[in-house]
C-alpha cells in the first residue's frame, strides 16, 4: 500500500486538475451560449437563400450558371470544417471517421479529390492522410468572420468554374442540442443535390433586373458563402457544447477519484495508527 504522503500528493494533483477542468467547463458554457445565439441568428438567412437557390435551379431562364449544371464526377473538392483545439470529446473524431469513409468511396470510384481545411484538426488529419490540400485557414477564434473564409473557399469555387473539379462537398458538425452534435457530409455544388431540390417550391419564377446573368452570378456566390458561414457557426456551437460536456465529465470523474483516494488514505492512516498502538502495547507488555 502507498504511504500517506504519496496518497496526499495524488489527491492534491487530482484536485488541481479538477480546478482546471471546472474552469474550462464554465468558460465553454459561456462561449456556448454566444455561439448558439450566433448560429440560430444565421439559420433563417441560410434557409431562405437555400430556398431561393432551389427555385433558381428550376427557374425558366435561358442562362444557366455553372453551379446549376450537373456533371459526371471525376474530380471533387471537399471543405472540411473542424475545431482548432481539442478537449471536446469525440467531436472531431466522429467527423473525421465519416470523412474517411467518404474518401474510401471516392477512391473506390476512382474519383480524385482536393481539400480545403477550416480548422487545425482537419488540416493535420489531411496532411497525415497525404491528401491534396489546396487551401486552409486556422485560428478563427471564437467568432467566425466571413472575410477570413472567403479566400480559402474561393480556391475551390475557382477550381469548379475552371472545370478542375466537378462537385463540391462540405463536412462539418451540425448542432442538434447541447448533448448531441451530428457529423454531416453534404454536397453544395452543383445545385442538383436532393437537399436543394427539396427546398424548391413549385410554381415559382423570378423577374430579373437588370439581367438574369448578373443577378444569378452574384446570388449563387452569396449562397455558397452563406452555407460555409453557417457550417462554421454550427461547428463552433457544437465544439463549445462538446467541450462543456467533456469537461463536466472530467470534473465529475476527478471528484470520484478524489473520494476513492481519500478512502485509501484513511485506511492507510488507520493501519499506521493501529500498528503504532500494537507496538506500544507490545513494548509495555515486555517491560
BALOBA-1460 file (C-alpha; in Angstrom, 3 decimals):
// residues 287
<rec num="1" residu="x" x="0.000" y="0.000" z="0.000"/>
<rec num="2" residu="x" x="1.235" y="3.509" z="-0.822"/>
<rec num="3" residu="x" x="2.343" y="5.737" z="2.015"/>
<rec num="4" residu="x" x="0.137" y="8.506" z="3.347"/>
<rec num="5" residu="x" x="2.353" y="11.210" z="1.839"/>
<rec num="6" residu="x" x="2.135" y="9.669" z="-1.645"/>
<rec num="7" residu="x" x="-1.655" y="9.440" z="-1.425"/>
<rec num="8" residu="x" x="-1.911" y="13.070" z="-0.230"/>
<rec num="9" residu="x" x="0.186" y="14.169" z="-3.214"/>
<rec num="10" residu="x" x="-2.100" y="12.237" z="-5.574"/>
<rec num="11" residu="x" x="-5.186" y="13.826" z="-4.004"/>
<rec num="12" residu="x" x="-3.667" y="17.302" z="-4.367"/>
<rec num="13" residu="x" x="-2.741" y="16.599" z="-8.007"/>
<rec num="14" residu="x" x="-6.267" y="15.417" z="-8.879"/>
<rec num="15" residu="x" x="-7.796" y="18.417" z="-7.065"/>
<rec num="16" residu="x" x="-5.639" y="20.790" z="-9.121"/>
<rec num="17" residu="x" x="-6.713" y="19.007" z="-12.308"/>
<rec num="18" residu="x" x="-10.355" y="19.279" z="-11.257"/>
<rec num="19" residu="x" x="-9.996" y="23.028" z="-10.744"/>
<rec num="20" residu="x" x="-8.702" y="23.344" z="-14.314"/>
<rec num="21" residu="x" x="-11.465" y="21.215" z="-15.862"/>
<rec num="22" residu="x" x="-14.116" y="23.065" z="-13.825"/>
<rec num="23" residu="x" x="-12.811" y="26.410" z="-15.060"/>
<rec num="24" residu="x" x="-12.746" y="25.142" z="-18.664"/>
<rec num="25" residu="x" x="-16.316" y="23.882" z="-18.258"/>
<rec num="26" residu="x" x="-17.519" y="27.318" z="-17.124"/>
<rec num="27" residu="x" x="-15.655" y="29.092" z="-19.951"/>
<rec num="28" residu="x" x="-17.070" y="26.665" z="-22.527"/>
<rec num="29" residu="x" x="-20.601" y="27.169" z="-21.145"/>
<rec num="30" residu="x" x="-20.267" y="30.943" z="-21.555"/>
<rec num="31" residu="x" x="-18.897" y="30.647" z="-25.098"/>
<rec num="32" residu="x" x="-21.501" y="28.012" z="-25.965"/>
<rec num="33" residu="x" x="-24.409" y="30.380" z="-25.307"/>
<rec num="34" residu="x" x="-22.899" y="33.060" z="-27.542"/>
<rec num="35" residu="x" x="-22.080" y="30.529" z="-30.279"/>
<rec num="36" residu="x" x="-25.631" y="29.133" z="-30.195"/>
<rec num="37" residu="x" x="-27.144" y="32.612" z="-30.465"/>
<rec num="38" residu="x" x="-24.878" y="33.381" z="-33.443"/>
<rec num="39" residu="x" x="-25.745" y="30.075" z="-35.118"/>
<rec num="40" residu="x" x="-29.505" y="30.469" z="-34.611"/>
<rec num="41" residu="x" x="-29.360" y="34.041" z="-35.918"/>
<rec num="42" residu="x" x="-27.702" y="32.813" z="-39.140"/>
<rec num="43" residu="x" x="-30.088" y="29.891" z="-39.732"/>
<rec num="44" residu="x" x="-33.086" y="31.843" z="-41.156"/>
<rec num="45" residu="x" x="-30.855" y="33.574" z="-43.733"/>
<rec num="46" residu="x" x="-29.276" y="30.262" z="-44.709"/>
<rec num="47" residu="x" x="-32.657" y="28.562" z="-45.090"/>
<rec num="48" residu="x" x="-34.056" y="31.442" z="-47.144"/>
<rec num="49" residu="x" x="-31.129" y="31.637" z="-49.555"/>
<rec num="50" residu="x" x="-31.191" y="27.839" z="-49.902"/>
<rec num="51" residu="x" x="-34.861" y="28.080" z="-50.930"/>
<rec num="52" residu="x" x="-34.090" y="30.844" z="-53.425"/>
<rec num="53" residu="x" x="-31.214" y="28.777" z="-54.866"/>
<rec num="54" residu="x" x="-33.520" y="25.772" z="-55.109"/>
<rec num="55" residu="x" x="-36.043" y="27.823" z="-57.050"/>
<rec num="56" residu="x" x="-33.288" y="29.181" z="-59.303"/>
<rec num="57" residu="x" x="-32.231" y="25.650" z="-60.202"/>
<rec num="58" residu="x" x="-35.728" y="25.136" z="-61.661"/>
<rec num="59" residu="x" x="-36.263" y="28.670" z="-62.990"/>
<rec num="60" residu="x" x="-37.239" y="29.138" z="-66.629"/>
<rec num="61" residu="x" x="-34.324" y="31.214" z="-67.829"/>
<rec num="62" residu="x" x="-32.061" y="30.876" z="-70.847"/>
<rec num="63" residu="x" x="-28.951" y="31.489" z="-68.741"/>
<rec num="64" residu="x" x="-27.694" y="28.502" z="-66.742"/>
<rec num="65" residu="x" x="-24.955" y="29.217" z="-64.222"/>
<rec num="66" residu="x" x="-22.220" y="26.520" z="-63.983"/>
<rec num="67" residu="x" x="-23.321" y="25.951" z="-60.362"/>
<rec num="68" residu="x" x="-26.673" y="24.713" z="-61.718"/>
<rec num="69" residu="x" x="-25.298" y="22.209" z="-64.235"/>
<rec num="70" residu="x" x="-24.733" y="18.654" z="-63.058"/>
<rec num="71" residu="x" x="-21.577" y="16.933" z="-64.258"/>
<rec num="72" residu="x" x="-20.077" y="13.478" z="-64.196"/>
<rec num="73" residu="x" x="-17.906" y="13.299" z="-61.087"/>
<rec num="74" residu="x" x="-14.249" y="12.664" z="-61.936"/>
<rec num="75" residu="x" x="-12.703" y="15.164" z="-59.522"/>
<rec num="76" residu="x" x="-14.322" y="16.596" z="-56.401"/>
<rec num="77" residu="x" x="-13.490" y="19.180" z="-53.784"/>
<rec num="78" residu="x" x="-14.049" y="18.783" z="-50.050"/>
<rec num="79" residu="x" x="-14.323" y="21.591" z="-47.492"/>
<rec num="80" residu="x" x="-13.639" y="20.113" z="-44.042"/>
<rec num="81" residu="x" x="-14.697" y="22.191" z="-41.027"/>
<rec num="82" residu="x" x="-13.156" y="21.156" z="-37.692"/>
<rec num="83" residu="x" x="-12.046" y="22.859" z="-34.492"/>
<rec num="84" residu="x" x="-8.633" y="24.407" z="-33.856"/>
<rec num="85" residu="x" x="-8.373" y="22.939" z="-30.357"/>
<rec num="86" residu="x" x="-9.025" y="19.559" z="-28.782"/>
<rec num="87" residu="x" x="-10.539" y="18.572" z="-25.416"/>
<rec num="88" residu="x" x="-14.029" y="18.407" z="-26.932"/>
<rec num="89" residu="x" x="-14.757" y="14.688" z="-26.672"/>
<rec num="90" residu="x" x="-15.287" y="12.740" z="-29.874"/>
<rec num="91" residu="x" x="-16.498" y="15.739" z="-31.895"/>
<rec num="92" residu="x" x="-13.611" y="15.843" z="-34.381"/>
<rec num="93" residu="x" x="-13.046" y="12.074" z="-34.330"/>
<rec num="94" residu="x" x="-16.623" y="11.346" z="-35.415"/>
<rec num="95" residu="x" x="-16.430" y="13.837" z="-38.298"/>
<rec num="96" residu="x" x="-13.018" y="12.591" z="-39.439"/>
<rec num="97" residu="x" x="-14.279" y="8.997" z="-39.323"/>
<rec num="98" residu="x" x="-17.156" y="9.992" z="-41.623"/>
<rec num="99" residu="x" x="-14.720" y="11.834" z="-43.886"/>
<rec num="100" residu="x" x="-12.506" y="8.740" z="-44.138"/>
<rec num="101" residu="x" x="-15.488" y="6.634" z="-45.230"/>
<rec num="102" residu="x" x="-16.331" y="9.209" z="-47.937"/>
<rec num="103" residu="x" x="-12.690" y="9.266" z="-49.070"/>
<rec num="104" residu="x" x="-12.801" y="5.485" z="-49.432"/>
<rec num="105" residu="x" x="-15.991" y="5.789" z="-51.517"/>
<rec num="106" residu="x" x="-14.276" y="8.322" z="-53.805"/>
<rec num="107" residu="x" x="-11.245" y="6.063" z="-54.098"/>
<rec num="108" residu="x" x="-13.410" y="3.034" z="-54.939"/>
<rec num="109" residu="x" x="-14.972" y="5.024" z="-57.803"/>
<rec num="110" residu="x" x="-11.554" y="6.329" z="-58.949"/>
<rec num="111" residu="x" x="-12.599" y="9.874" z="-58.075"/>
<rec num="112" residu="x" x="-9.766" y="12.239" z="-57.167"/>
<rec num="113" residu="x" x="-10.375" y="14.907" z="-54.570"/>
<rec num="114" residu="x" x="-8.760" y="18.037" z="-53.190"/>
<rec num="115" residu="x" x="-9.382" y="19.503" z="-49.755"/>
<rec num="116" residu="x" x="-9.849" y="22.882" z="-48.130"/>
<rec num="117" residu="x" x="-9.394" y="22.678" z="-44.367"/>
<rec num="118" residu="x" x="-11.059" y="25.100" z="-41.962"/>
<rec num="119" residu="x" x="-9.613" y="24.357" z="-38.531"/>
<rec num="120" residu="x" x="-6.304" y="22.971" z="-37.304"/>
<rec num="121" residu="x" x="-7.530" y="19.446" z="-36.508"/>
<rec num="122" residu="x" x="-8.805" y="18.816" z="-40.031"/>
<rec num="123" residu="x" x="-5.641" y="20.288" z="-41.568"/>
<rec num="124" residu="x" x="-3.417" y="17.979" z="-39.518"/>
<rec num="125" residu="x" x="-5.572" y="14.971" z="-40.424"/>
<rec num="126" residu="x" x="-5.500" y="15.696" z="-44.167"/>
<rec num="127" residu="x" x="-1.741" y="16.226" z="-44.129"/>
<rec num="128" residu="x" x="-1.198" y="12.924" z="-42.315"/>
<rec num="129" residu="x" x="-3.527" y="11.185" z="-44.773"/>
<rec num="130" residu="x" x="-1.478" y="12.511" z="-47.693"/>
<rec num="131" residu="x" x="-4.468" y="14.305" z="-49.230"/>
<rec num="132" residu="x" x="-4.099" y="17.214" z="-51.635"/>
<rec num="133" residu="x" x="-4.749" y="20.360" z="-49.552"/>
<rec num="134" residu="x" x="-5.232" y="23.351" z="-51.858"/>
<rec num="135" residu="x" x="-6.114" y="25.911" z="-49.165"/>
<rec num="136" residu="x" x="-6.664" y="26.176" z="-45.440"/>
<rec num="137" residu="x" x="-7.453" y="28.612" z="-42.644"/>
<rec num="138" residu="x" x="-6.829" y="28.179" z="-38.919"/>
<rec num="139" residu="x" x="-7.022" y="30.263" z="-35.731"/>
<rec num="140" residu="x" x="-10.524" y="31.566" z="-36.432"/>
<rec num="141" residu="x" x="-11.083" y="32.305" z="-32.748"/>
<rec num="142" residu="x" x="-14.500" y="32.106" z="-31.119"/>
<rec num="143" residu="x" x="-16.311" y="34.173" z="-33.767"/>
<rec num="144" residu="x" x="-16.420" y="33.195" z="-37.473"/>
<rec num="145" residu="x" x="-15.544" y="36.044" z="-39.842"/>
<rec num="146" residu="x" x="-16.633" y="35.690" z="-43.447"/>
<rec num="147" residu="x" x="-13.664" y="37.688" z="-44.742"/>
<rec num="148" residu="x" x="-11.306" y="35.016" z="-43.365"/>
<rec num="149" residu="x" x="-13.297" y="32.221" z="-45.033"/>
<rec num="150" residu="x" x="-13.770" y="33.737" z="-48.488"/>
<rec num="151" residu="x" x="-10.133" y="33.332" z="-49.608"/>
<rec num="152" residu="x" x="-9.712" y="29.572" z="-48.965"/>
<rec num="153" residu="x" x="-13.225" y="28.799" z="-50.250"/>
<rec num="154" residu="x" x="-12.659" y="30.851" z="-53.422"/>
<rec num="155" residu="x" x="-9.865" y="28.438" z="-54.388"/>
<rec num="156" residu="x" x="-12.447" y="25.637" z="-54.596"/>
<rec num="157" residu="x" x="-15.022" y="27.812" z="-56.364"/>
<rec num="158" residu="x" x="-12.461" y="28.874" z="-58.993"/>
<rec num="159" residu="x" x="-11.486" y="25.219" z="-59.483"/>
<rec num="160" residu="x" x="-15.167" y="24.363" z="-60.037"/>
<rec num="161" residu="x" x="-15.650" y="27.208" z="-62.511"/>
<rec num="162" residu="x" x="-12.493" y="26.169" z="-64.400"/>
<rec num="163" residu="x" x="-13.624" y="22.544" z="-64.610"/>
<rec num="164" residu="x" x="-10.854" y="21.228" z="-62.336"/>
<rec num="165" residu="x" x="-13.457" y="19.707" z="-60.006"/>
<rec num="166" residu="x" x="-16.979" y="18.519" z="-60.838"/>
<rec num="167" residu="x" x="-18.599" y="18.696" z="-57.388"/>
<rec num="168" residu="x" x="-18.003" y="20.390" z="-54.042"/>
<rec num="169" residu="x" x="-18.797" y="18.809" z="-50.671"/>
<rec num="170" residu="x" x="-18.655" y="20.138" z="-47.143"/>
<rec num="171" residu="x" x="-18.132" y="18.201" z="-43.914"/>
<rec num="172" residu="x" x="-18.948" y="19.713" z="-40.517"/>
<rec num="173" residu="x" x="-20.716" y="19.001" z="-37.220"/>
<rec num="174" residu="x" x="-24.369" y="20.013" z="-37.217"/>
<rec num="175" residu="x" x="-25.611" y="21.292" z="-33.854"/>
<rec num="176" residu="x" x="-28.683" y="19.356" z="-32.670"/>
<rec num="177" residu="x" x="-28.679" y="20.198" z="-28.963"/>
<rec num="178" residu="x" x="-26.193" y="20.577" z="-26.121"/>
<rec num="179" residu="x" x="-25.778" y="16.822" z="-25.748"/>
<rec num="180" residu="x" x="-25.848" y="15.856" z="-29.424"/>
<rec num="181" residu="x" x="-23.831" y="17.017" z="-32.431"/>
<rec num="182" residu="x" x="-24.246" y="15.229" z="-35.745"/>
<rec num="183" residu="x" x="-21.323" y="14.834" z="-38.195"/>
<rec num="184" residu="x" x="-22.613" y="15.902" z="-41.624"/>
<rec num="185" residu="x" x="-21.184" y="15.491" z="-45.128"/>
<rec num="186" residu="x" x="-23.257" y="17.056" z="-47.900"/>
<rec num="187" residu="x" x="-22.956" y="18.297" z="-51.466"/>
<rec num="188" residu="x" x="-23.211" y="22.032" z="-52.051"/>
<rec num="189" residu="x" x="-22.242" y="22.170" z="-55.746"/>
<rec num="190" residu="x" x="-23.778" y="21.635" z="-58.200"/>
<rec num="191" residu="x" x="-27.264" y="22.575" z="-57.021"/>
<rec num="192" residu="x" x="-28.734" y="19.347" z="-58.386"/>
<rec num="193" residu="x" x="-28.381" y="17.831" z="-54.906"/>
<rec num="194" residu="x" x="-31.559" y="16.427" z="-53.325"/>
<rec num="195" residu="x" x="-31.334" y="18.883" z="-50.425"/>
<rec num="196" residu="x" x="-31.623" y="21.732" z="-52.918"/>
<rec num="197" residu="x" x="-34.465" y="20.075" z="-54.795"/>
<rec num="198" residu="x" x="-36.385" y="19.689" z="-51.550"/>
<rec num="199" residu="x" x="-36.106" y="23.464" z="-50.989"/>
<rec num="200" residu="x" x="-37.735" y="24.159" z="-54.366"/>
<rec num="201" residu="x" x="-41.281" y="25.490" z="-54.264"/>
<rec num="202" residu="x" x="-43.225" y="24.614" z="-57.447"/>
<rec num="203" residu="x" x="-44.824" y="27.483" z="-59.336"/>
<rec num="204" residu="x" x="-42.107" y="29.994" z="-58.539"/>
<rec num="205" residu="x" x="-40.242" y="32.078" z="-61.070"/>
<rec num="206" residu="x" x="-38.433" y="35.395" z="-60.969"/>
<rec num="207" residu="x" x="-38.184" y="38.643" z="-62.894"/>
<rec num="208" residu="x" x="-34.525" y="39.673" z="-63.147"/>
<rec num="209" residu="x" x="-33.291" y="43.275" z="-63.176"/>
<rec num="210" residu="x" x="-31.085" y="44.343" z="-64.869"/>
<rec num="211" residu="x" x="-30.470" y="40.857" z="-66.337"/>
<rec num="212" residu="x" x="-30.571" y="37.217" z="-65.256"/>
<rec num="213" residu="x" x="-26.805" y="36.617" z="-65.544"/>
<rec num="214" residu="x" x="-25.748" y="39.443" z="-63.209"/>
<rec num="215" residu="x" x="-28.339" y="38.551" z="-60.567"/>
<rec num="216" residu="x" x="-27.800" y="34.795" z="-60.652"/>
<rec num="217" residu="x" x="-23.990" y="35.046" z="-60.655"/>
<rec num="218" residu="x" x="-23.959" y="37.239" z="-57.561"/>
<rec num="219" residu="x" x="-26.720" y="35.364" z="-55.766"/>
<rec num="220" residu="x" x="-25.165" y="31.912" z="-56.146"/>
<rec num="221" residu="x" x="-21.826" y="33.160" z="-54.821"/>
<rec num="222" residu="x" x="-23.692" y="34.535" z="-51.783"/>
<rec num="223" residu="x" x="-25.450" y="31.186" z="-51.488"/>
<rec num="224" residu="x" x="-22.170" y="29.264" z="-51.176"/>
<rec num="225" residu="x" x="-20.720" y="31.829" z="-48.764"/>
<rec num="226" residu="x" x="-23.837" y="31.598" z="-46.587"/>
<rec num="227" residu="x" x="-23.596" y="27.803" z="-46.477"/>
<rec num="228" residu="x" x="-19.922" y="27.915" z="-45.487"/>
<rec num="229" residu="x" x="-20.527" y="30.523" z="-42.784"/>
<rec num="230" residu="x" x="-23.494" y="28.559" z="-41.417"/>
<rec num="231" residu="x" x="-21.420" y="25.357" z="-41.334"/>
<rec num="232" residu="x" x="-18.604" y="27.092" z="-39.420"/>
<rec num="233" residu="x" x="-21.111" y="28.647" z="-36.979"/>
<rec num="234" residu="x" x="-22.760" y="25.250" z="-36.420"/>
<rec num="235" residu="x" x="-19.361" y="23.617" z="-35.871"/>
<rec num="236" residu="x" x="-18.305" y="26.269" z="-33.337"/>
<rec num="237" residu="x" x="-21.529" y="25.846" z="-31.353"/>
<rec num="238" residu="x" x="-21.013" y="22.073" z="-31.466"/>
<rec num="239" residu="x" x="-17.405" y="22.470" z="-30.330"/>
<rec num="240" residu="x" x="-18.247" y="24.546" z="-27.252"/>
<rec num="241" residu="x" x="-21.142" y="22.239" z="-26.321"/>
<rec num="242" residu="x" x="-18.973" y="19.131" z="-26.656"/>
<rec num="243" residu="x" x="-16.156" y="20.763" z="-24.672"/>
<rec num="244" residu="x" x="-18.514" y="21.779" z="-21.867"/>
<rec num="245" residu="x" x="-19.887" y="18.220" z="-21.619"/>
<rec num="246" residu="x" x="-16.397" y="16.684" z="-21.778"/>
<rec num="247" residu="x" x="-15.032" y="18.995" z="-19.074"/>
<rec num="248" residu="x" x="-18.057" y="18.365" z="-16.850"/>
<rec num="249" residu="x" x="-17.490" y="14.637" z="-17.228"/>
<rec num="250" residu="x" x="-13.799" y="15.089" z="-16.402"/>
<rec num="251" residu="x" x="-14.652" y="17.162" z="-13.305"/>
<rec num="252" residu="x" x="-17.136" y="14.527" z="-12.111"/>
<rec num="253" residu="x" x="-14.618" y="11.752" z="-12.668"/>
<rec num="254" residu="x" x="-11.964" y="13.719" z="-10.777"/>
<rec num="255" residu="x" x="-14.391" y="14.135" z="-7.870"/>
<rec num="256" residu="x" x="-14.959" y="10.364" z="-7.775"/>
<rec num="257" residu="x" x="-11.211" y="9.682" z="-7.892"/>
<rec num="258" residu="x" x="-10.637" y="12.124" z="-5.024"/>
<rec num="259" residu="x" x="-13.283" y="10.327" z="-2.969"/>
<rec num="260" residu="x" x="-11.680" y="6.943" z="-3.620"/>
<rec num="261" residu="x" x="-8.193" y="8.255" z="-2.798"/>
<rec num="262" residu="x" x="-9.444" y="9.728" z="0.486"/>
<rec num="263" residu="x" x="-10.856" y="6.326" z="1.433"/>
<rec num="264" residu="x" x="-7.497" y="4.702" z="0.653"/>
<rec num="265" residu="x" x="-5.707" y="7.420" z="2.639"/>
<rec num="266" residu="x" x="-7.973" y="6.935" z="5.657"/>
<rec num="267" residu="x" x="-7.410" y="3.169" z="5.529"/>
<rec num="268" residu="x" x="-3.629" y="3.658" z="5.324"/>
<rec num="269" residu="x" x="-3.731" y="6.169" z="8.173"/>
<rec num="270" residu="x" x="-5.848" y="3.846" z="10.294"/>
<rec num="271" residu="x" x="-3.476" y="0.952" z="9.590"/>
<rec num="272" residu="x" x="-0.490" y="3.083" z="10.638"/>
<rec num="273" residu="x" x="-2.216" y="4.114" z="13.871"/>
<rec num="274" residu="x" x="-3.145" y="0.513" z="14.627"/>
<rec num="275" residu="x" x="0.435" y="-0.584" z="14.002"/>
<rec num="276" residu="x" x="1.818" y="2.107" z="16.344"/>
<rec num="277" residu="x" x="-0.645" y="1.147" z="19.087"/>
<rec num="278" residu="x" x="0.311" y="-2.504" z="18.701"/>
<rec num="279" residu="x" x="3.983" y="-1.602" z="19.036"/>
<rec num="280" residu="x" x="3.297" y="0.494" z="22.166"/>
<rec num="281" residu="x" x="1.240" y="-2.286" z="23.772"/>
<rec num="282" residu="x" x="3.888" y="-4.886" z="22.908"/>
<rec num="283" residu="x" x="6.595" y="-2.689" z="24.386"/>
<rec num="284" residu="x" x="4.626" y="-2.076" z="27.566"/>
<rec num="285" residu="x" x="3.952" y="-5.815" z="27.921"/>
<rec num="286" residu="x" x="7.647" y="-6.576" z="27.505"/>
<rec num="287" residu="x" x="8.556" y="-4.123" z="30.303"/>
